[in-house]
Amino acid sequence: MLVYRITKATYADRLVASGGAARWNSRGQFVIYTAATRALACLENVVHRSGEGLLDNFRVMVIEIPDTLPVVTIAPENLPDNWFDFQQYDACQRIGNDWLRMGQSAVLRVPSAIIPNEWNFLISPSHPDFSRIQLLRTEPFTFDPRIKG
């Protein structure tokens, strides 16, 4: 399976996580966020960056997750009501932190908070299977100037 991450060109040459807090992890928990499509990866950037932040030099990271690798899925129906609201970050972070702590898989499939029925894939760099996940290539990416962050 291929997944995609759009990031500043400076960080696009390797699979690393910042450890910054996000929807599915608390600060200090290292997770690489990817999306099922380039389009979803683009939208994720648009909602998390200001319009000015879309002017930098970006790349699409094309990442291969072997089909033989186990993937844990968090189904929307198993999440709290309004899980996608910012006020529910703590509930989602607990789920992601538990996944990291239990170490069942290197990949967690989570619903997109932006587009219903779309999926993001979280990758744990500390999992033993992480070495099987490969950055295949990077591609140039420019946000269309009509997109406003």
C-alpha positions as CSV (number, residue, x, y, z in Angstrom):
1,M,0.0,0.0,0.0
2,L,1.2,3.5,-0.8
3,V,0.6,6.4,1.5
4,Y,1.5,10.1,1.2
5,R,2.9,12.9,3.2
6,I,3.3,16.5,2.1
7,T,6.0,18.2,4.0
8,K,8.5,21.0,3.7
9,A,11.3,20.0,1.4
10,T,13.8,20.3,4.2
11,Y,12.2,17.3,6.0
12,A,11.2,15.2,2.9
13,D,14.4,13.0,2.6
14,R,13.7,10.7,5.5
15,L,11.0,9.2,7.6
16,V,11.1,11.0,10.9
17,A,8.6,12.3,13.5
18,S,8.9,15.5,15.4
19,G,7.2,14.3,18.6
20,G,4.9,17.3,18.6
21,A,1.4,16.9,19.8
22,A,-1.4,16.3,17.2
23,R,-4.8,14.7,17.1
24,W,-3.6,11.1,17.7
25,N,-0.6,11.6,19.9
26,S,0.6,13.6,22.9
27,R,3.8,15.7,22.9
28,G,6.8,13.5,23.1
29,Q,5.0,10.5,21.4
30,F,6.7,10.1,18.0
31,V,4.3,9.4,15.1
32,I,4.6,10.0,11.3
33,Y,1.2,11.2,9.9
34,T,0.4,10.1,6.3
35,A,-2.7,10.0,4.2
36,A,-4.3,7.5,1.8
37,T,-4.2,10.0,-1.1
38,R,-2.2,13.0,-2.1
39,A,-5.4,15.0,-2.1
40,L,-6.1,14.2,1.6
41,A,-2.5,14.9,2.4
42,C,-3.0,18.3,0.8
43,L,-6.1,19.1,2.7
44,E,-4.5,18.1,6.0
45,N,-1.8,20.6,5.3
46,V,-4.3,23.3,4.4
47,V,-6.2,23.0,7.6
48,H,-3.1,22.8,9.8
49,R,-1.1,25.7,8.2
50,S,-1.9,29.3,7.7
51,G,-2.1,30.6,4.1
52,E,1.4,32.0,4.4
53,G,2.7,28.6,5.4
54,L,1.6,27.2,2.1
55,L,4.1,29.3,0.2
56,D,7.2,27.3,1.3
57,N,8.9,24.6,-0.8
58,F,7.1,21.3,-0.3
59,R,7.5,17.7,-1.5
60,V,5.2,14.7,-1.6
61,M,6.7,11.8,0.2
62,V,5.5,8.5,-1.4
63,I,5.8,5.8,1.3
64,E,5.3,2.1,0.9
65,I,3.8,0.0,3.6
66,P,4.1,-3.7,2.8
67,D,0.8,-5.4,2.4
68,T,2.0,-8.1,4.7
69,L,2.4,-5.6,7.6
70,P,-0.4,-5.7,10.2
71,V,-2.5,-2.5,10.4
72,V,-4.7,-1.7,13.3
73,T,-7.8,0.3,12.4
74,I,-9.8,2.7,14.6
75,A,-13.3,2.7,13.2
76,P,-15.3,5.9,13.6
77,E,-18.2,4.1,15.3
78,N,-15.8,3.2,18.1
79,L,-14.9,6.8,18.8
80,P,-16.6,9.3,21.1
81,D,-19.3,11.6,19.6
82,N,-17.8,14.6,17.9
83,W,-14.3,13.0,18.1
84,F,-13.3,15.3,15.2
85,D,-13.8,18.4,17.3
86,F,-10.7,20.1,18.7
87,Q,-12.2,19.7,22.2
88,Q,-11.9,15.9,21.7
89,Y,-8.2,15.9,21.1
90,D,-7.5,14.4,24.5
91,A,-9.7,11.4,23.8
92,C,-8.0,10.8,20.4
93,Q,-4.6,11.3,21.9
94,R,-5.3,8.6,24.5
95,I,-6.2,6.2,21.7
96,G,-3.1,6.9,19.7
97,N,-0.8,6.9,22.8
98,D,-2.3,3.5,23.8
99,W,-1.6,2.1,20.3
100,L,2.0,3.3,20.6
101,R,2.4,1.9,24.1
102,M,0.9,-1.5,23.2
103,G,3.0,-1.9,20.1
104,Q,0.6,-4.1,18.2
105,S,1.5,-2.7,14.8
106,A,3.8,-0.1,13.2
107,V,0.7,1.4,11.4
108,L,-2.5,2.7,12.7
109,R,-5.4,3.5,10.3
110,V,-7.5,6.4,11.6
111,P,-10.5,8.2,10.1
112,S,-9.9,11.6,8.6
113,A,-11.4,14.4,10.7
114,I,-11.7,16.5,7.5
115,I,-13.3,14.1,5.0
116,P,-15.8,11.4,6.1
117,N,-14.9,7.9,4.8
118,E,-11.3,8.9,4.1
119,W,-8.3,7.5,6.1
120,N,-5.0,8.7,7.5
121,F,-2.2,6.2,8.4
122,L,0.0,6.8,11.4
123,I,3.4,5.2,11.5
124,S,5.4,4.4,14.6
125,P,9.1,4.8,14.1
126,S,9.8,2.9,17.3
127,H,8.1,-0.3,16.2
128,P,10.3,-3.2,15.1
129,D,8.5,-3.4,11.7
130,F,9.2,0.3,11.0
131,S,12.3,-0.8,9.1
132,R,10.1,-2.5,6.5
133,I,8.4,0.7,5.6
134,Q,10.2,2.6,2.8
135,L,10.3,6.1,1.5
136,L,10.1,5.3,-2.2
137,R,10.5,8.8,-3.6
138,T,9.6,12.4,-3.2
139,E,7.8,14.5,-5.8
140,P,7.7,18.3,-6.1
141,F,4.5,19.8,-4.7
142,T,3.1,23.3,-5.0
143,F,-0.1,24.4,-3.4
144,D,-2.4,25.9,-5.9
145,P,-2.5,29.7,-5.2
146,R,-6.4,29.6,-5.1
147,I,-6.2,27.4,-2.0
148,K,-6.4,29.6,1.1
149,G,-5.2,28.2,4.5
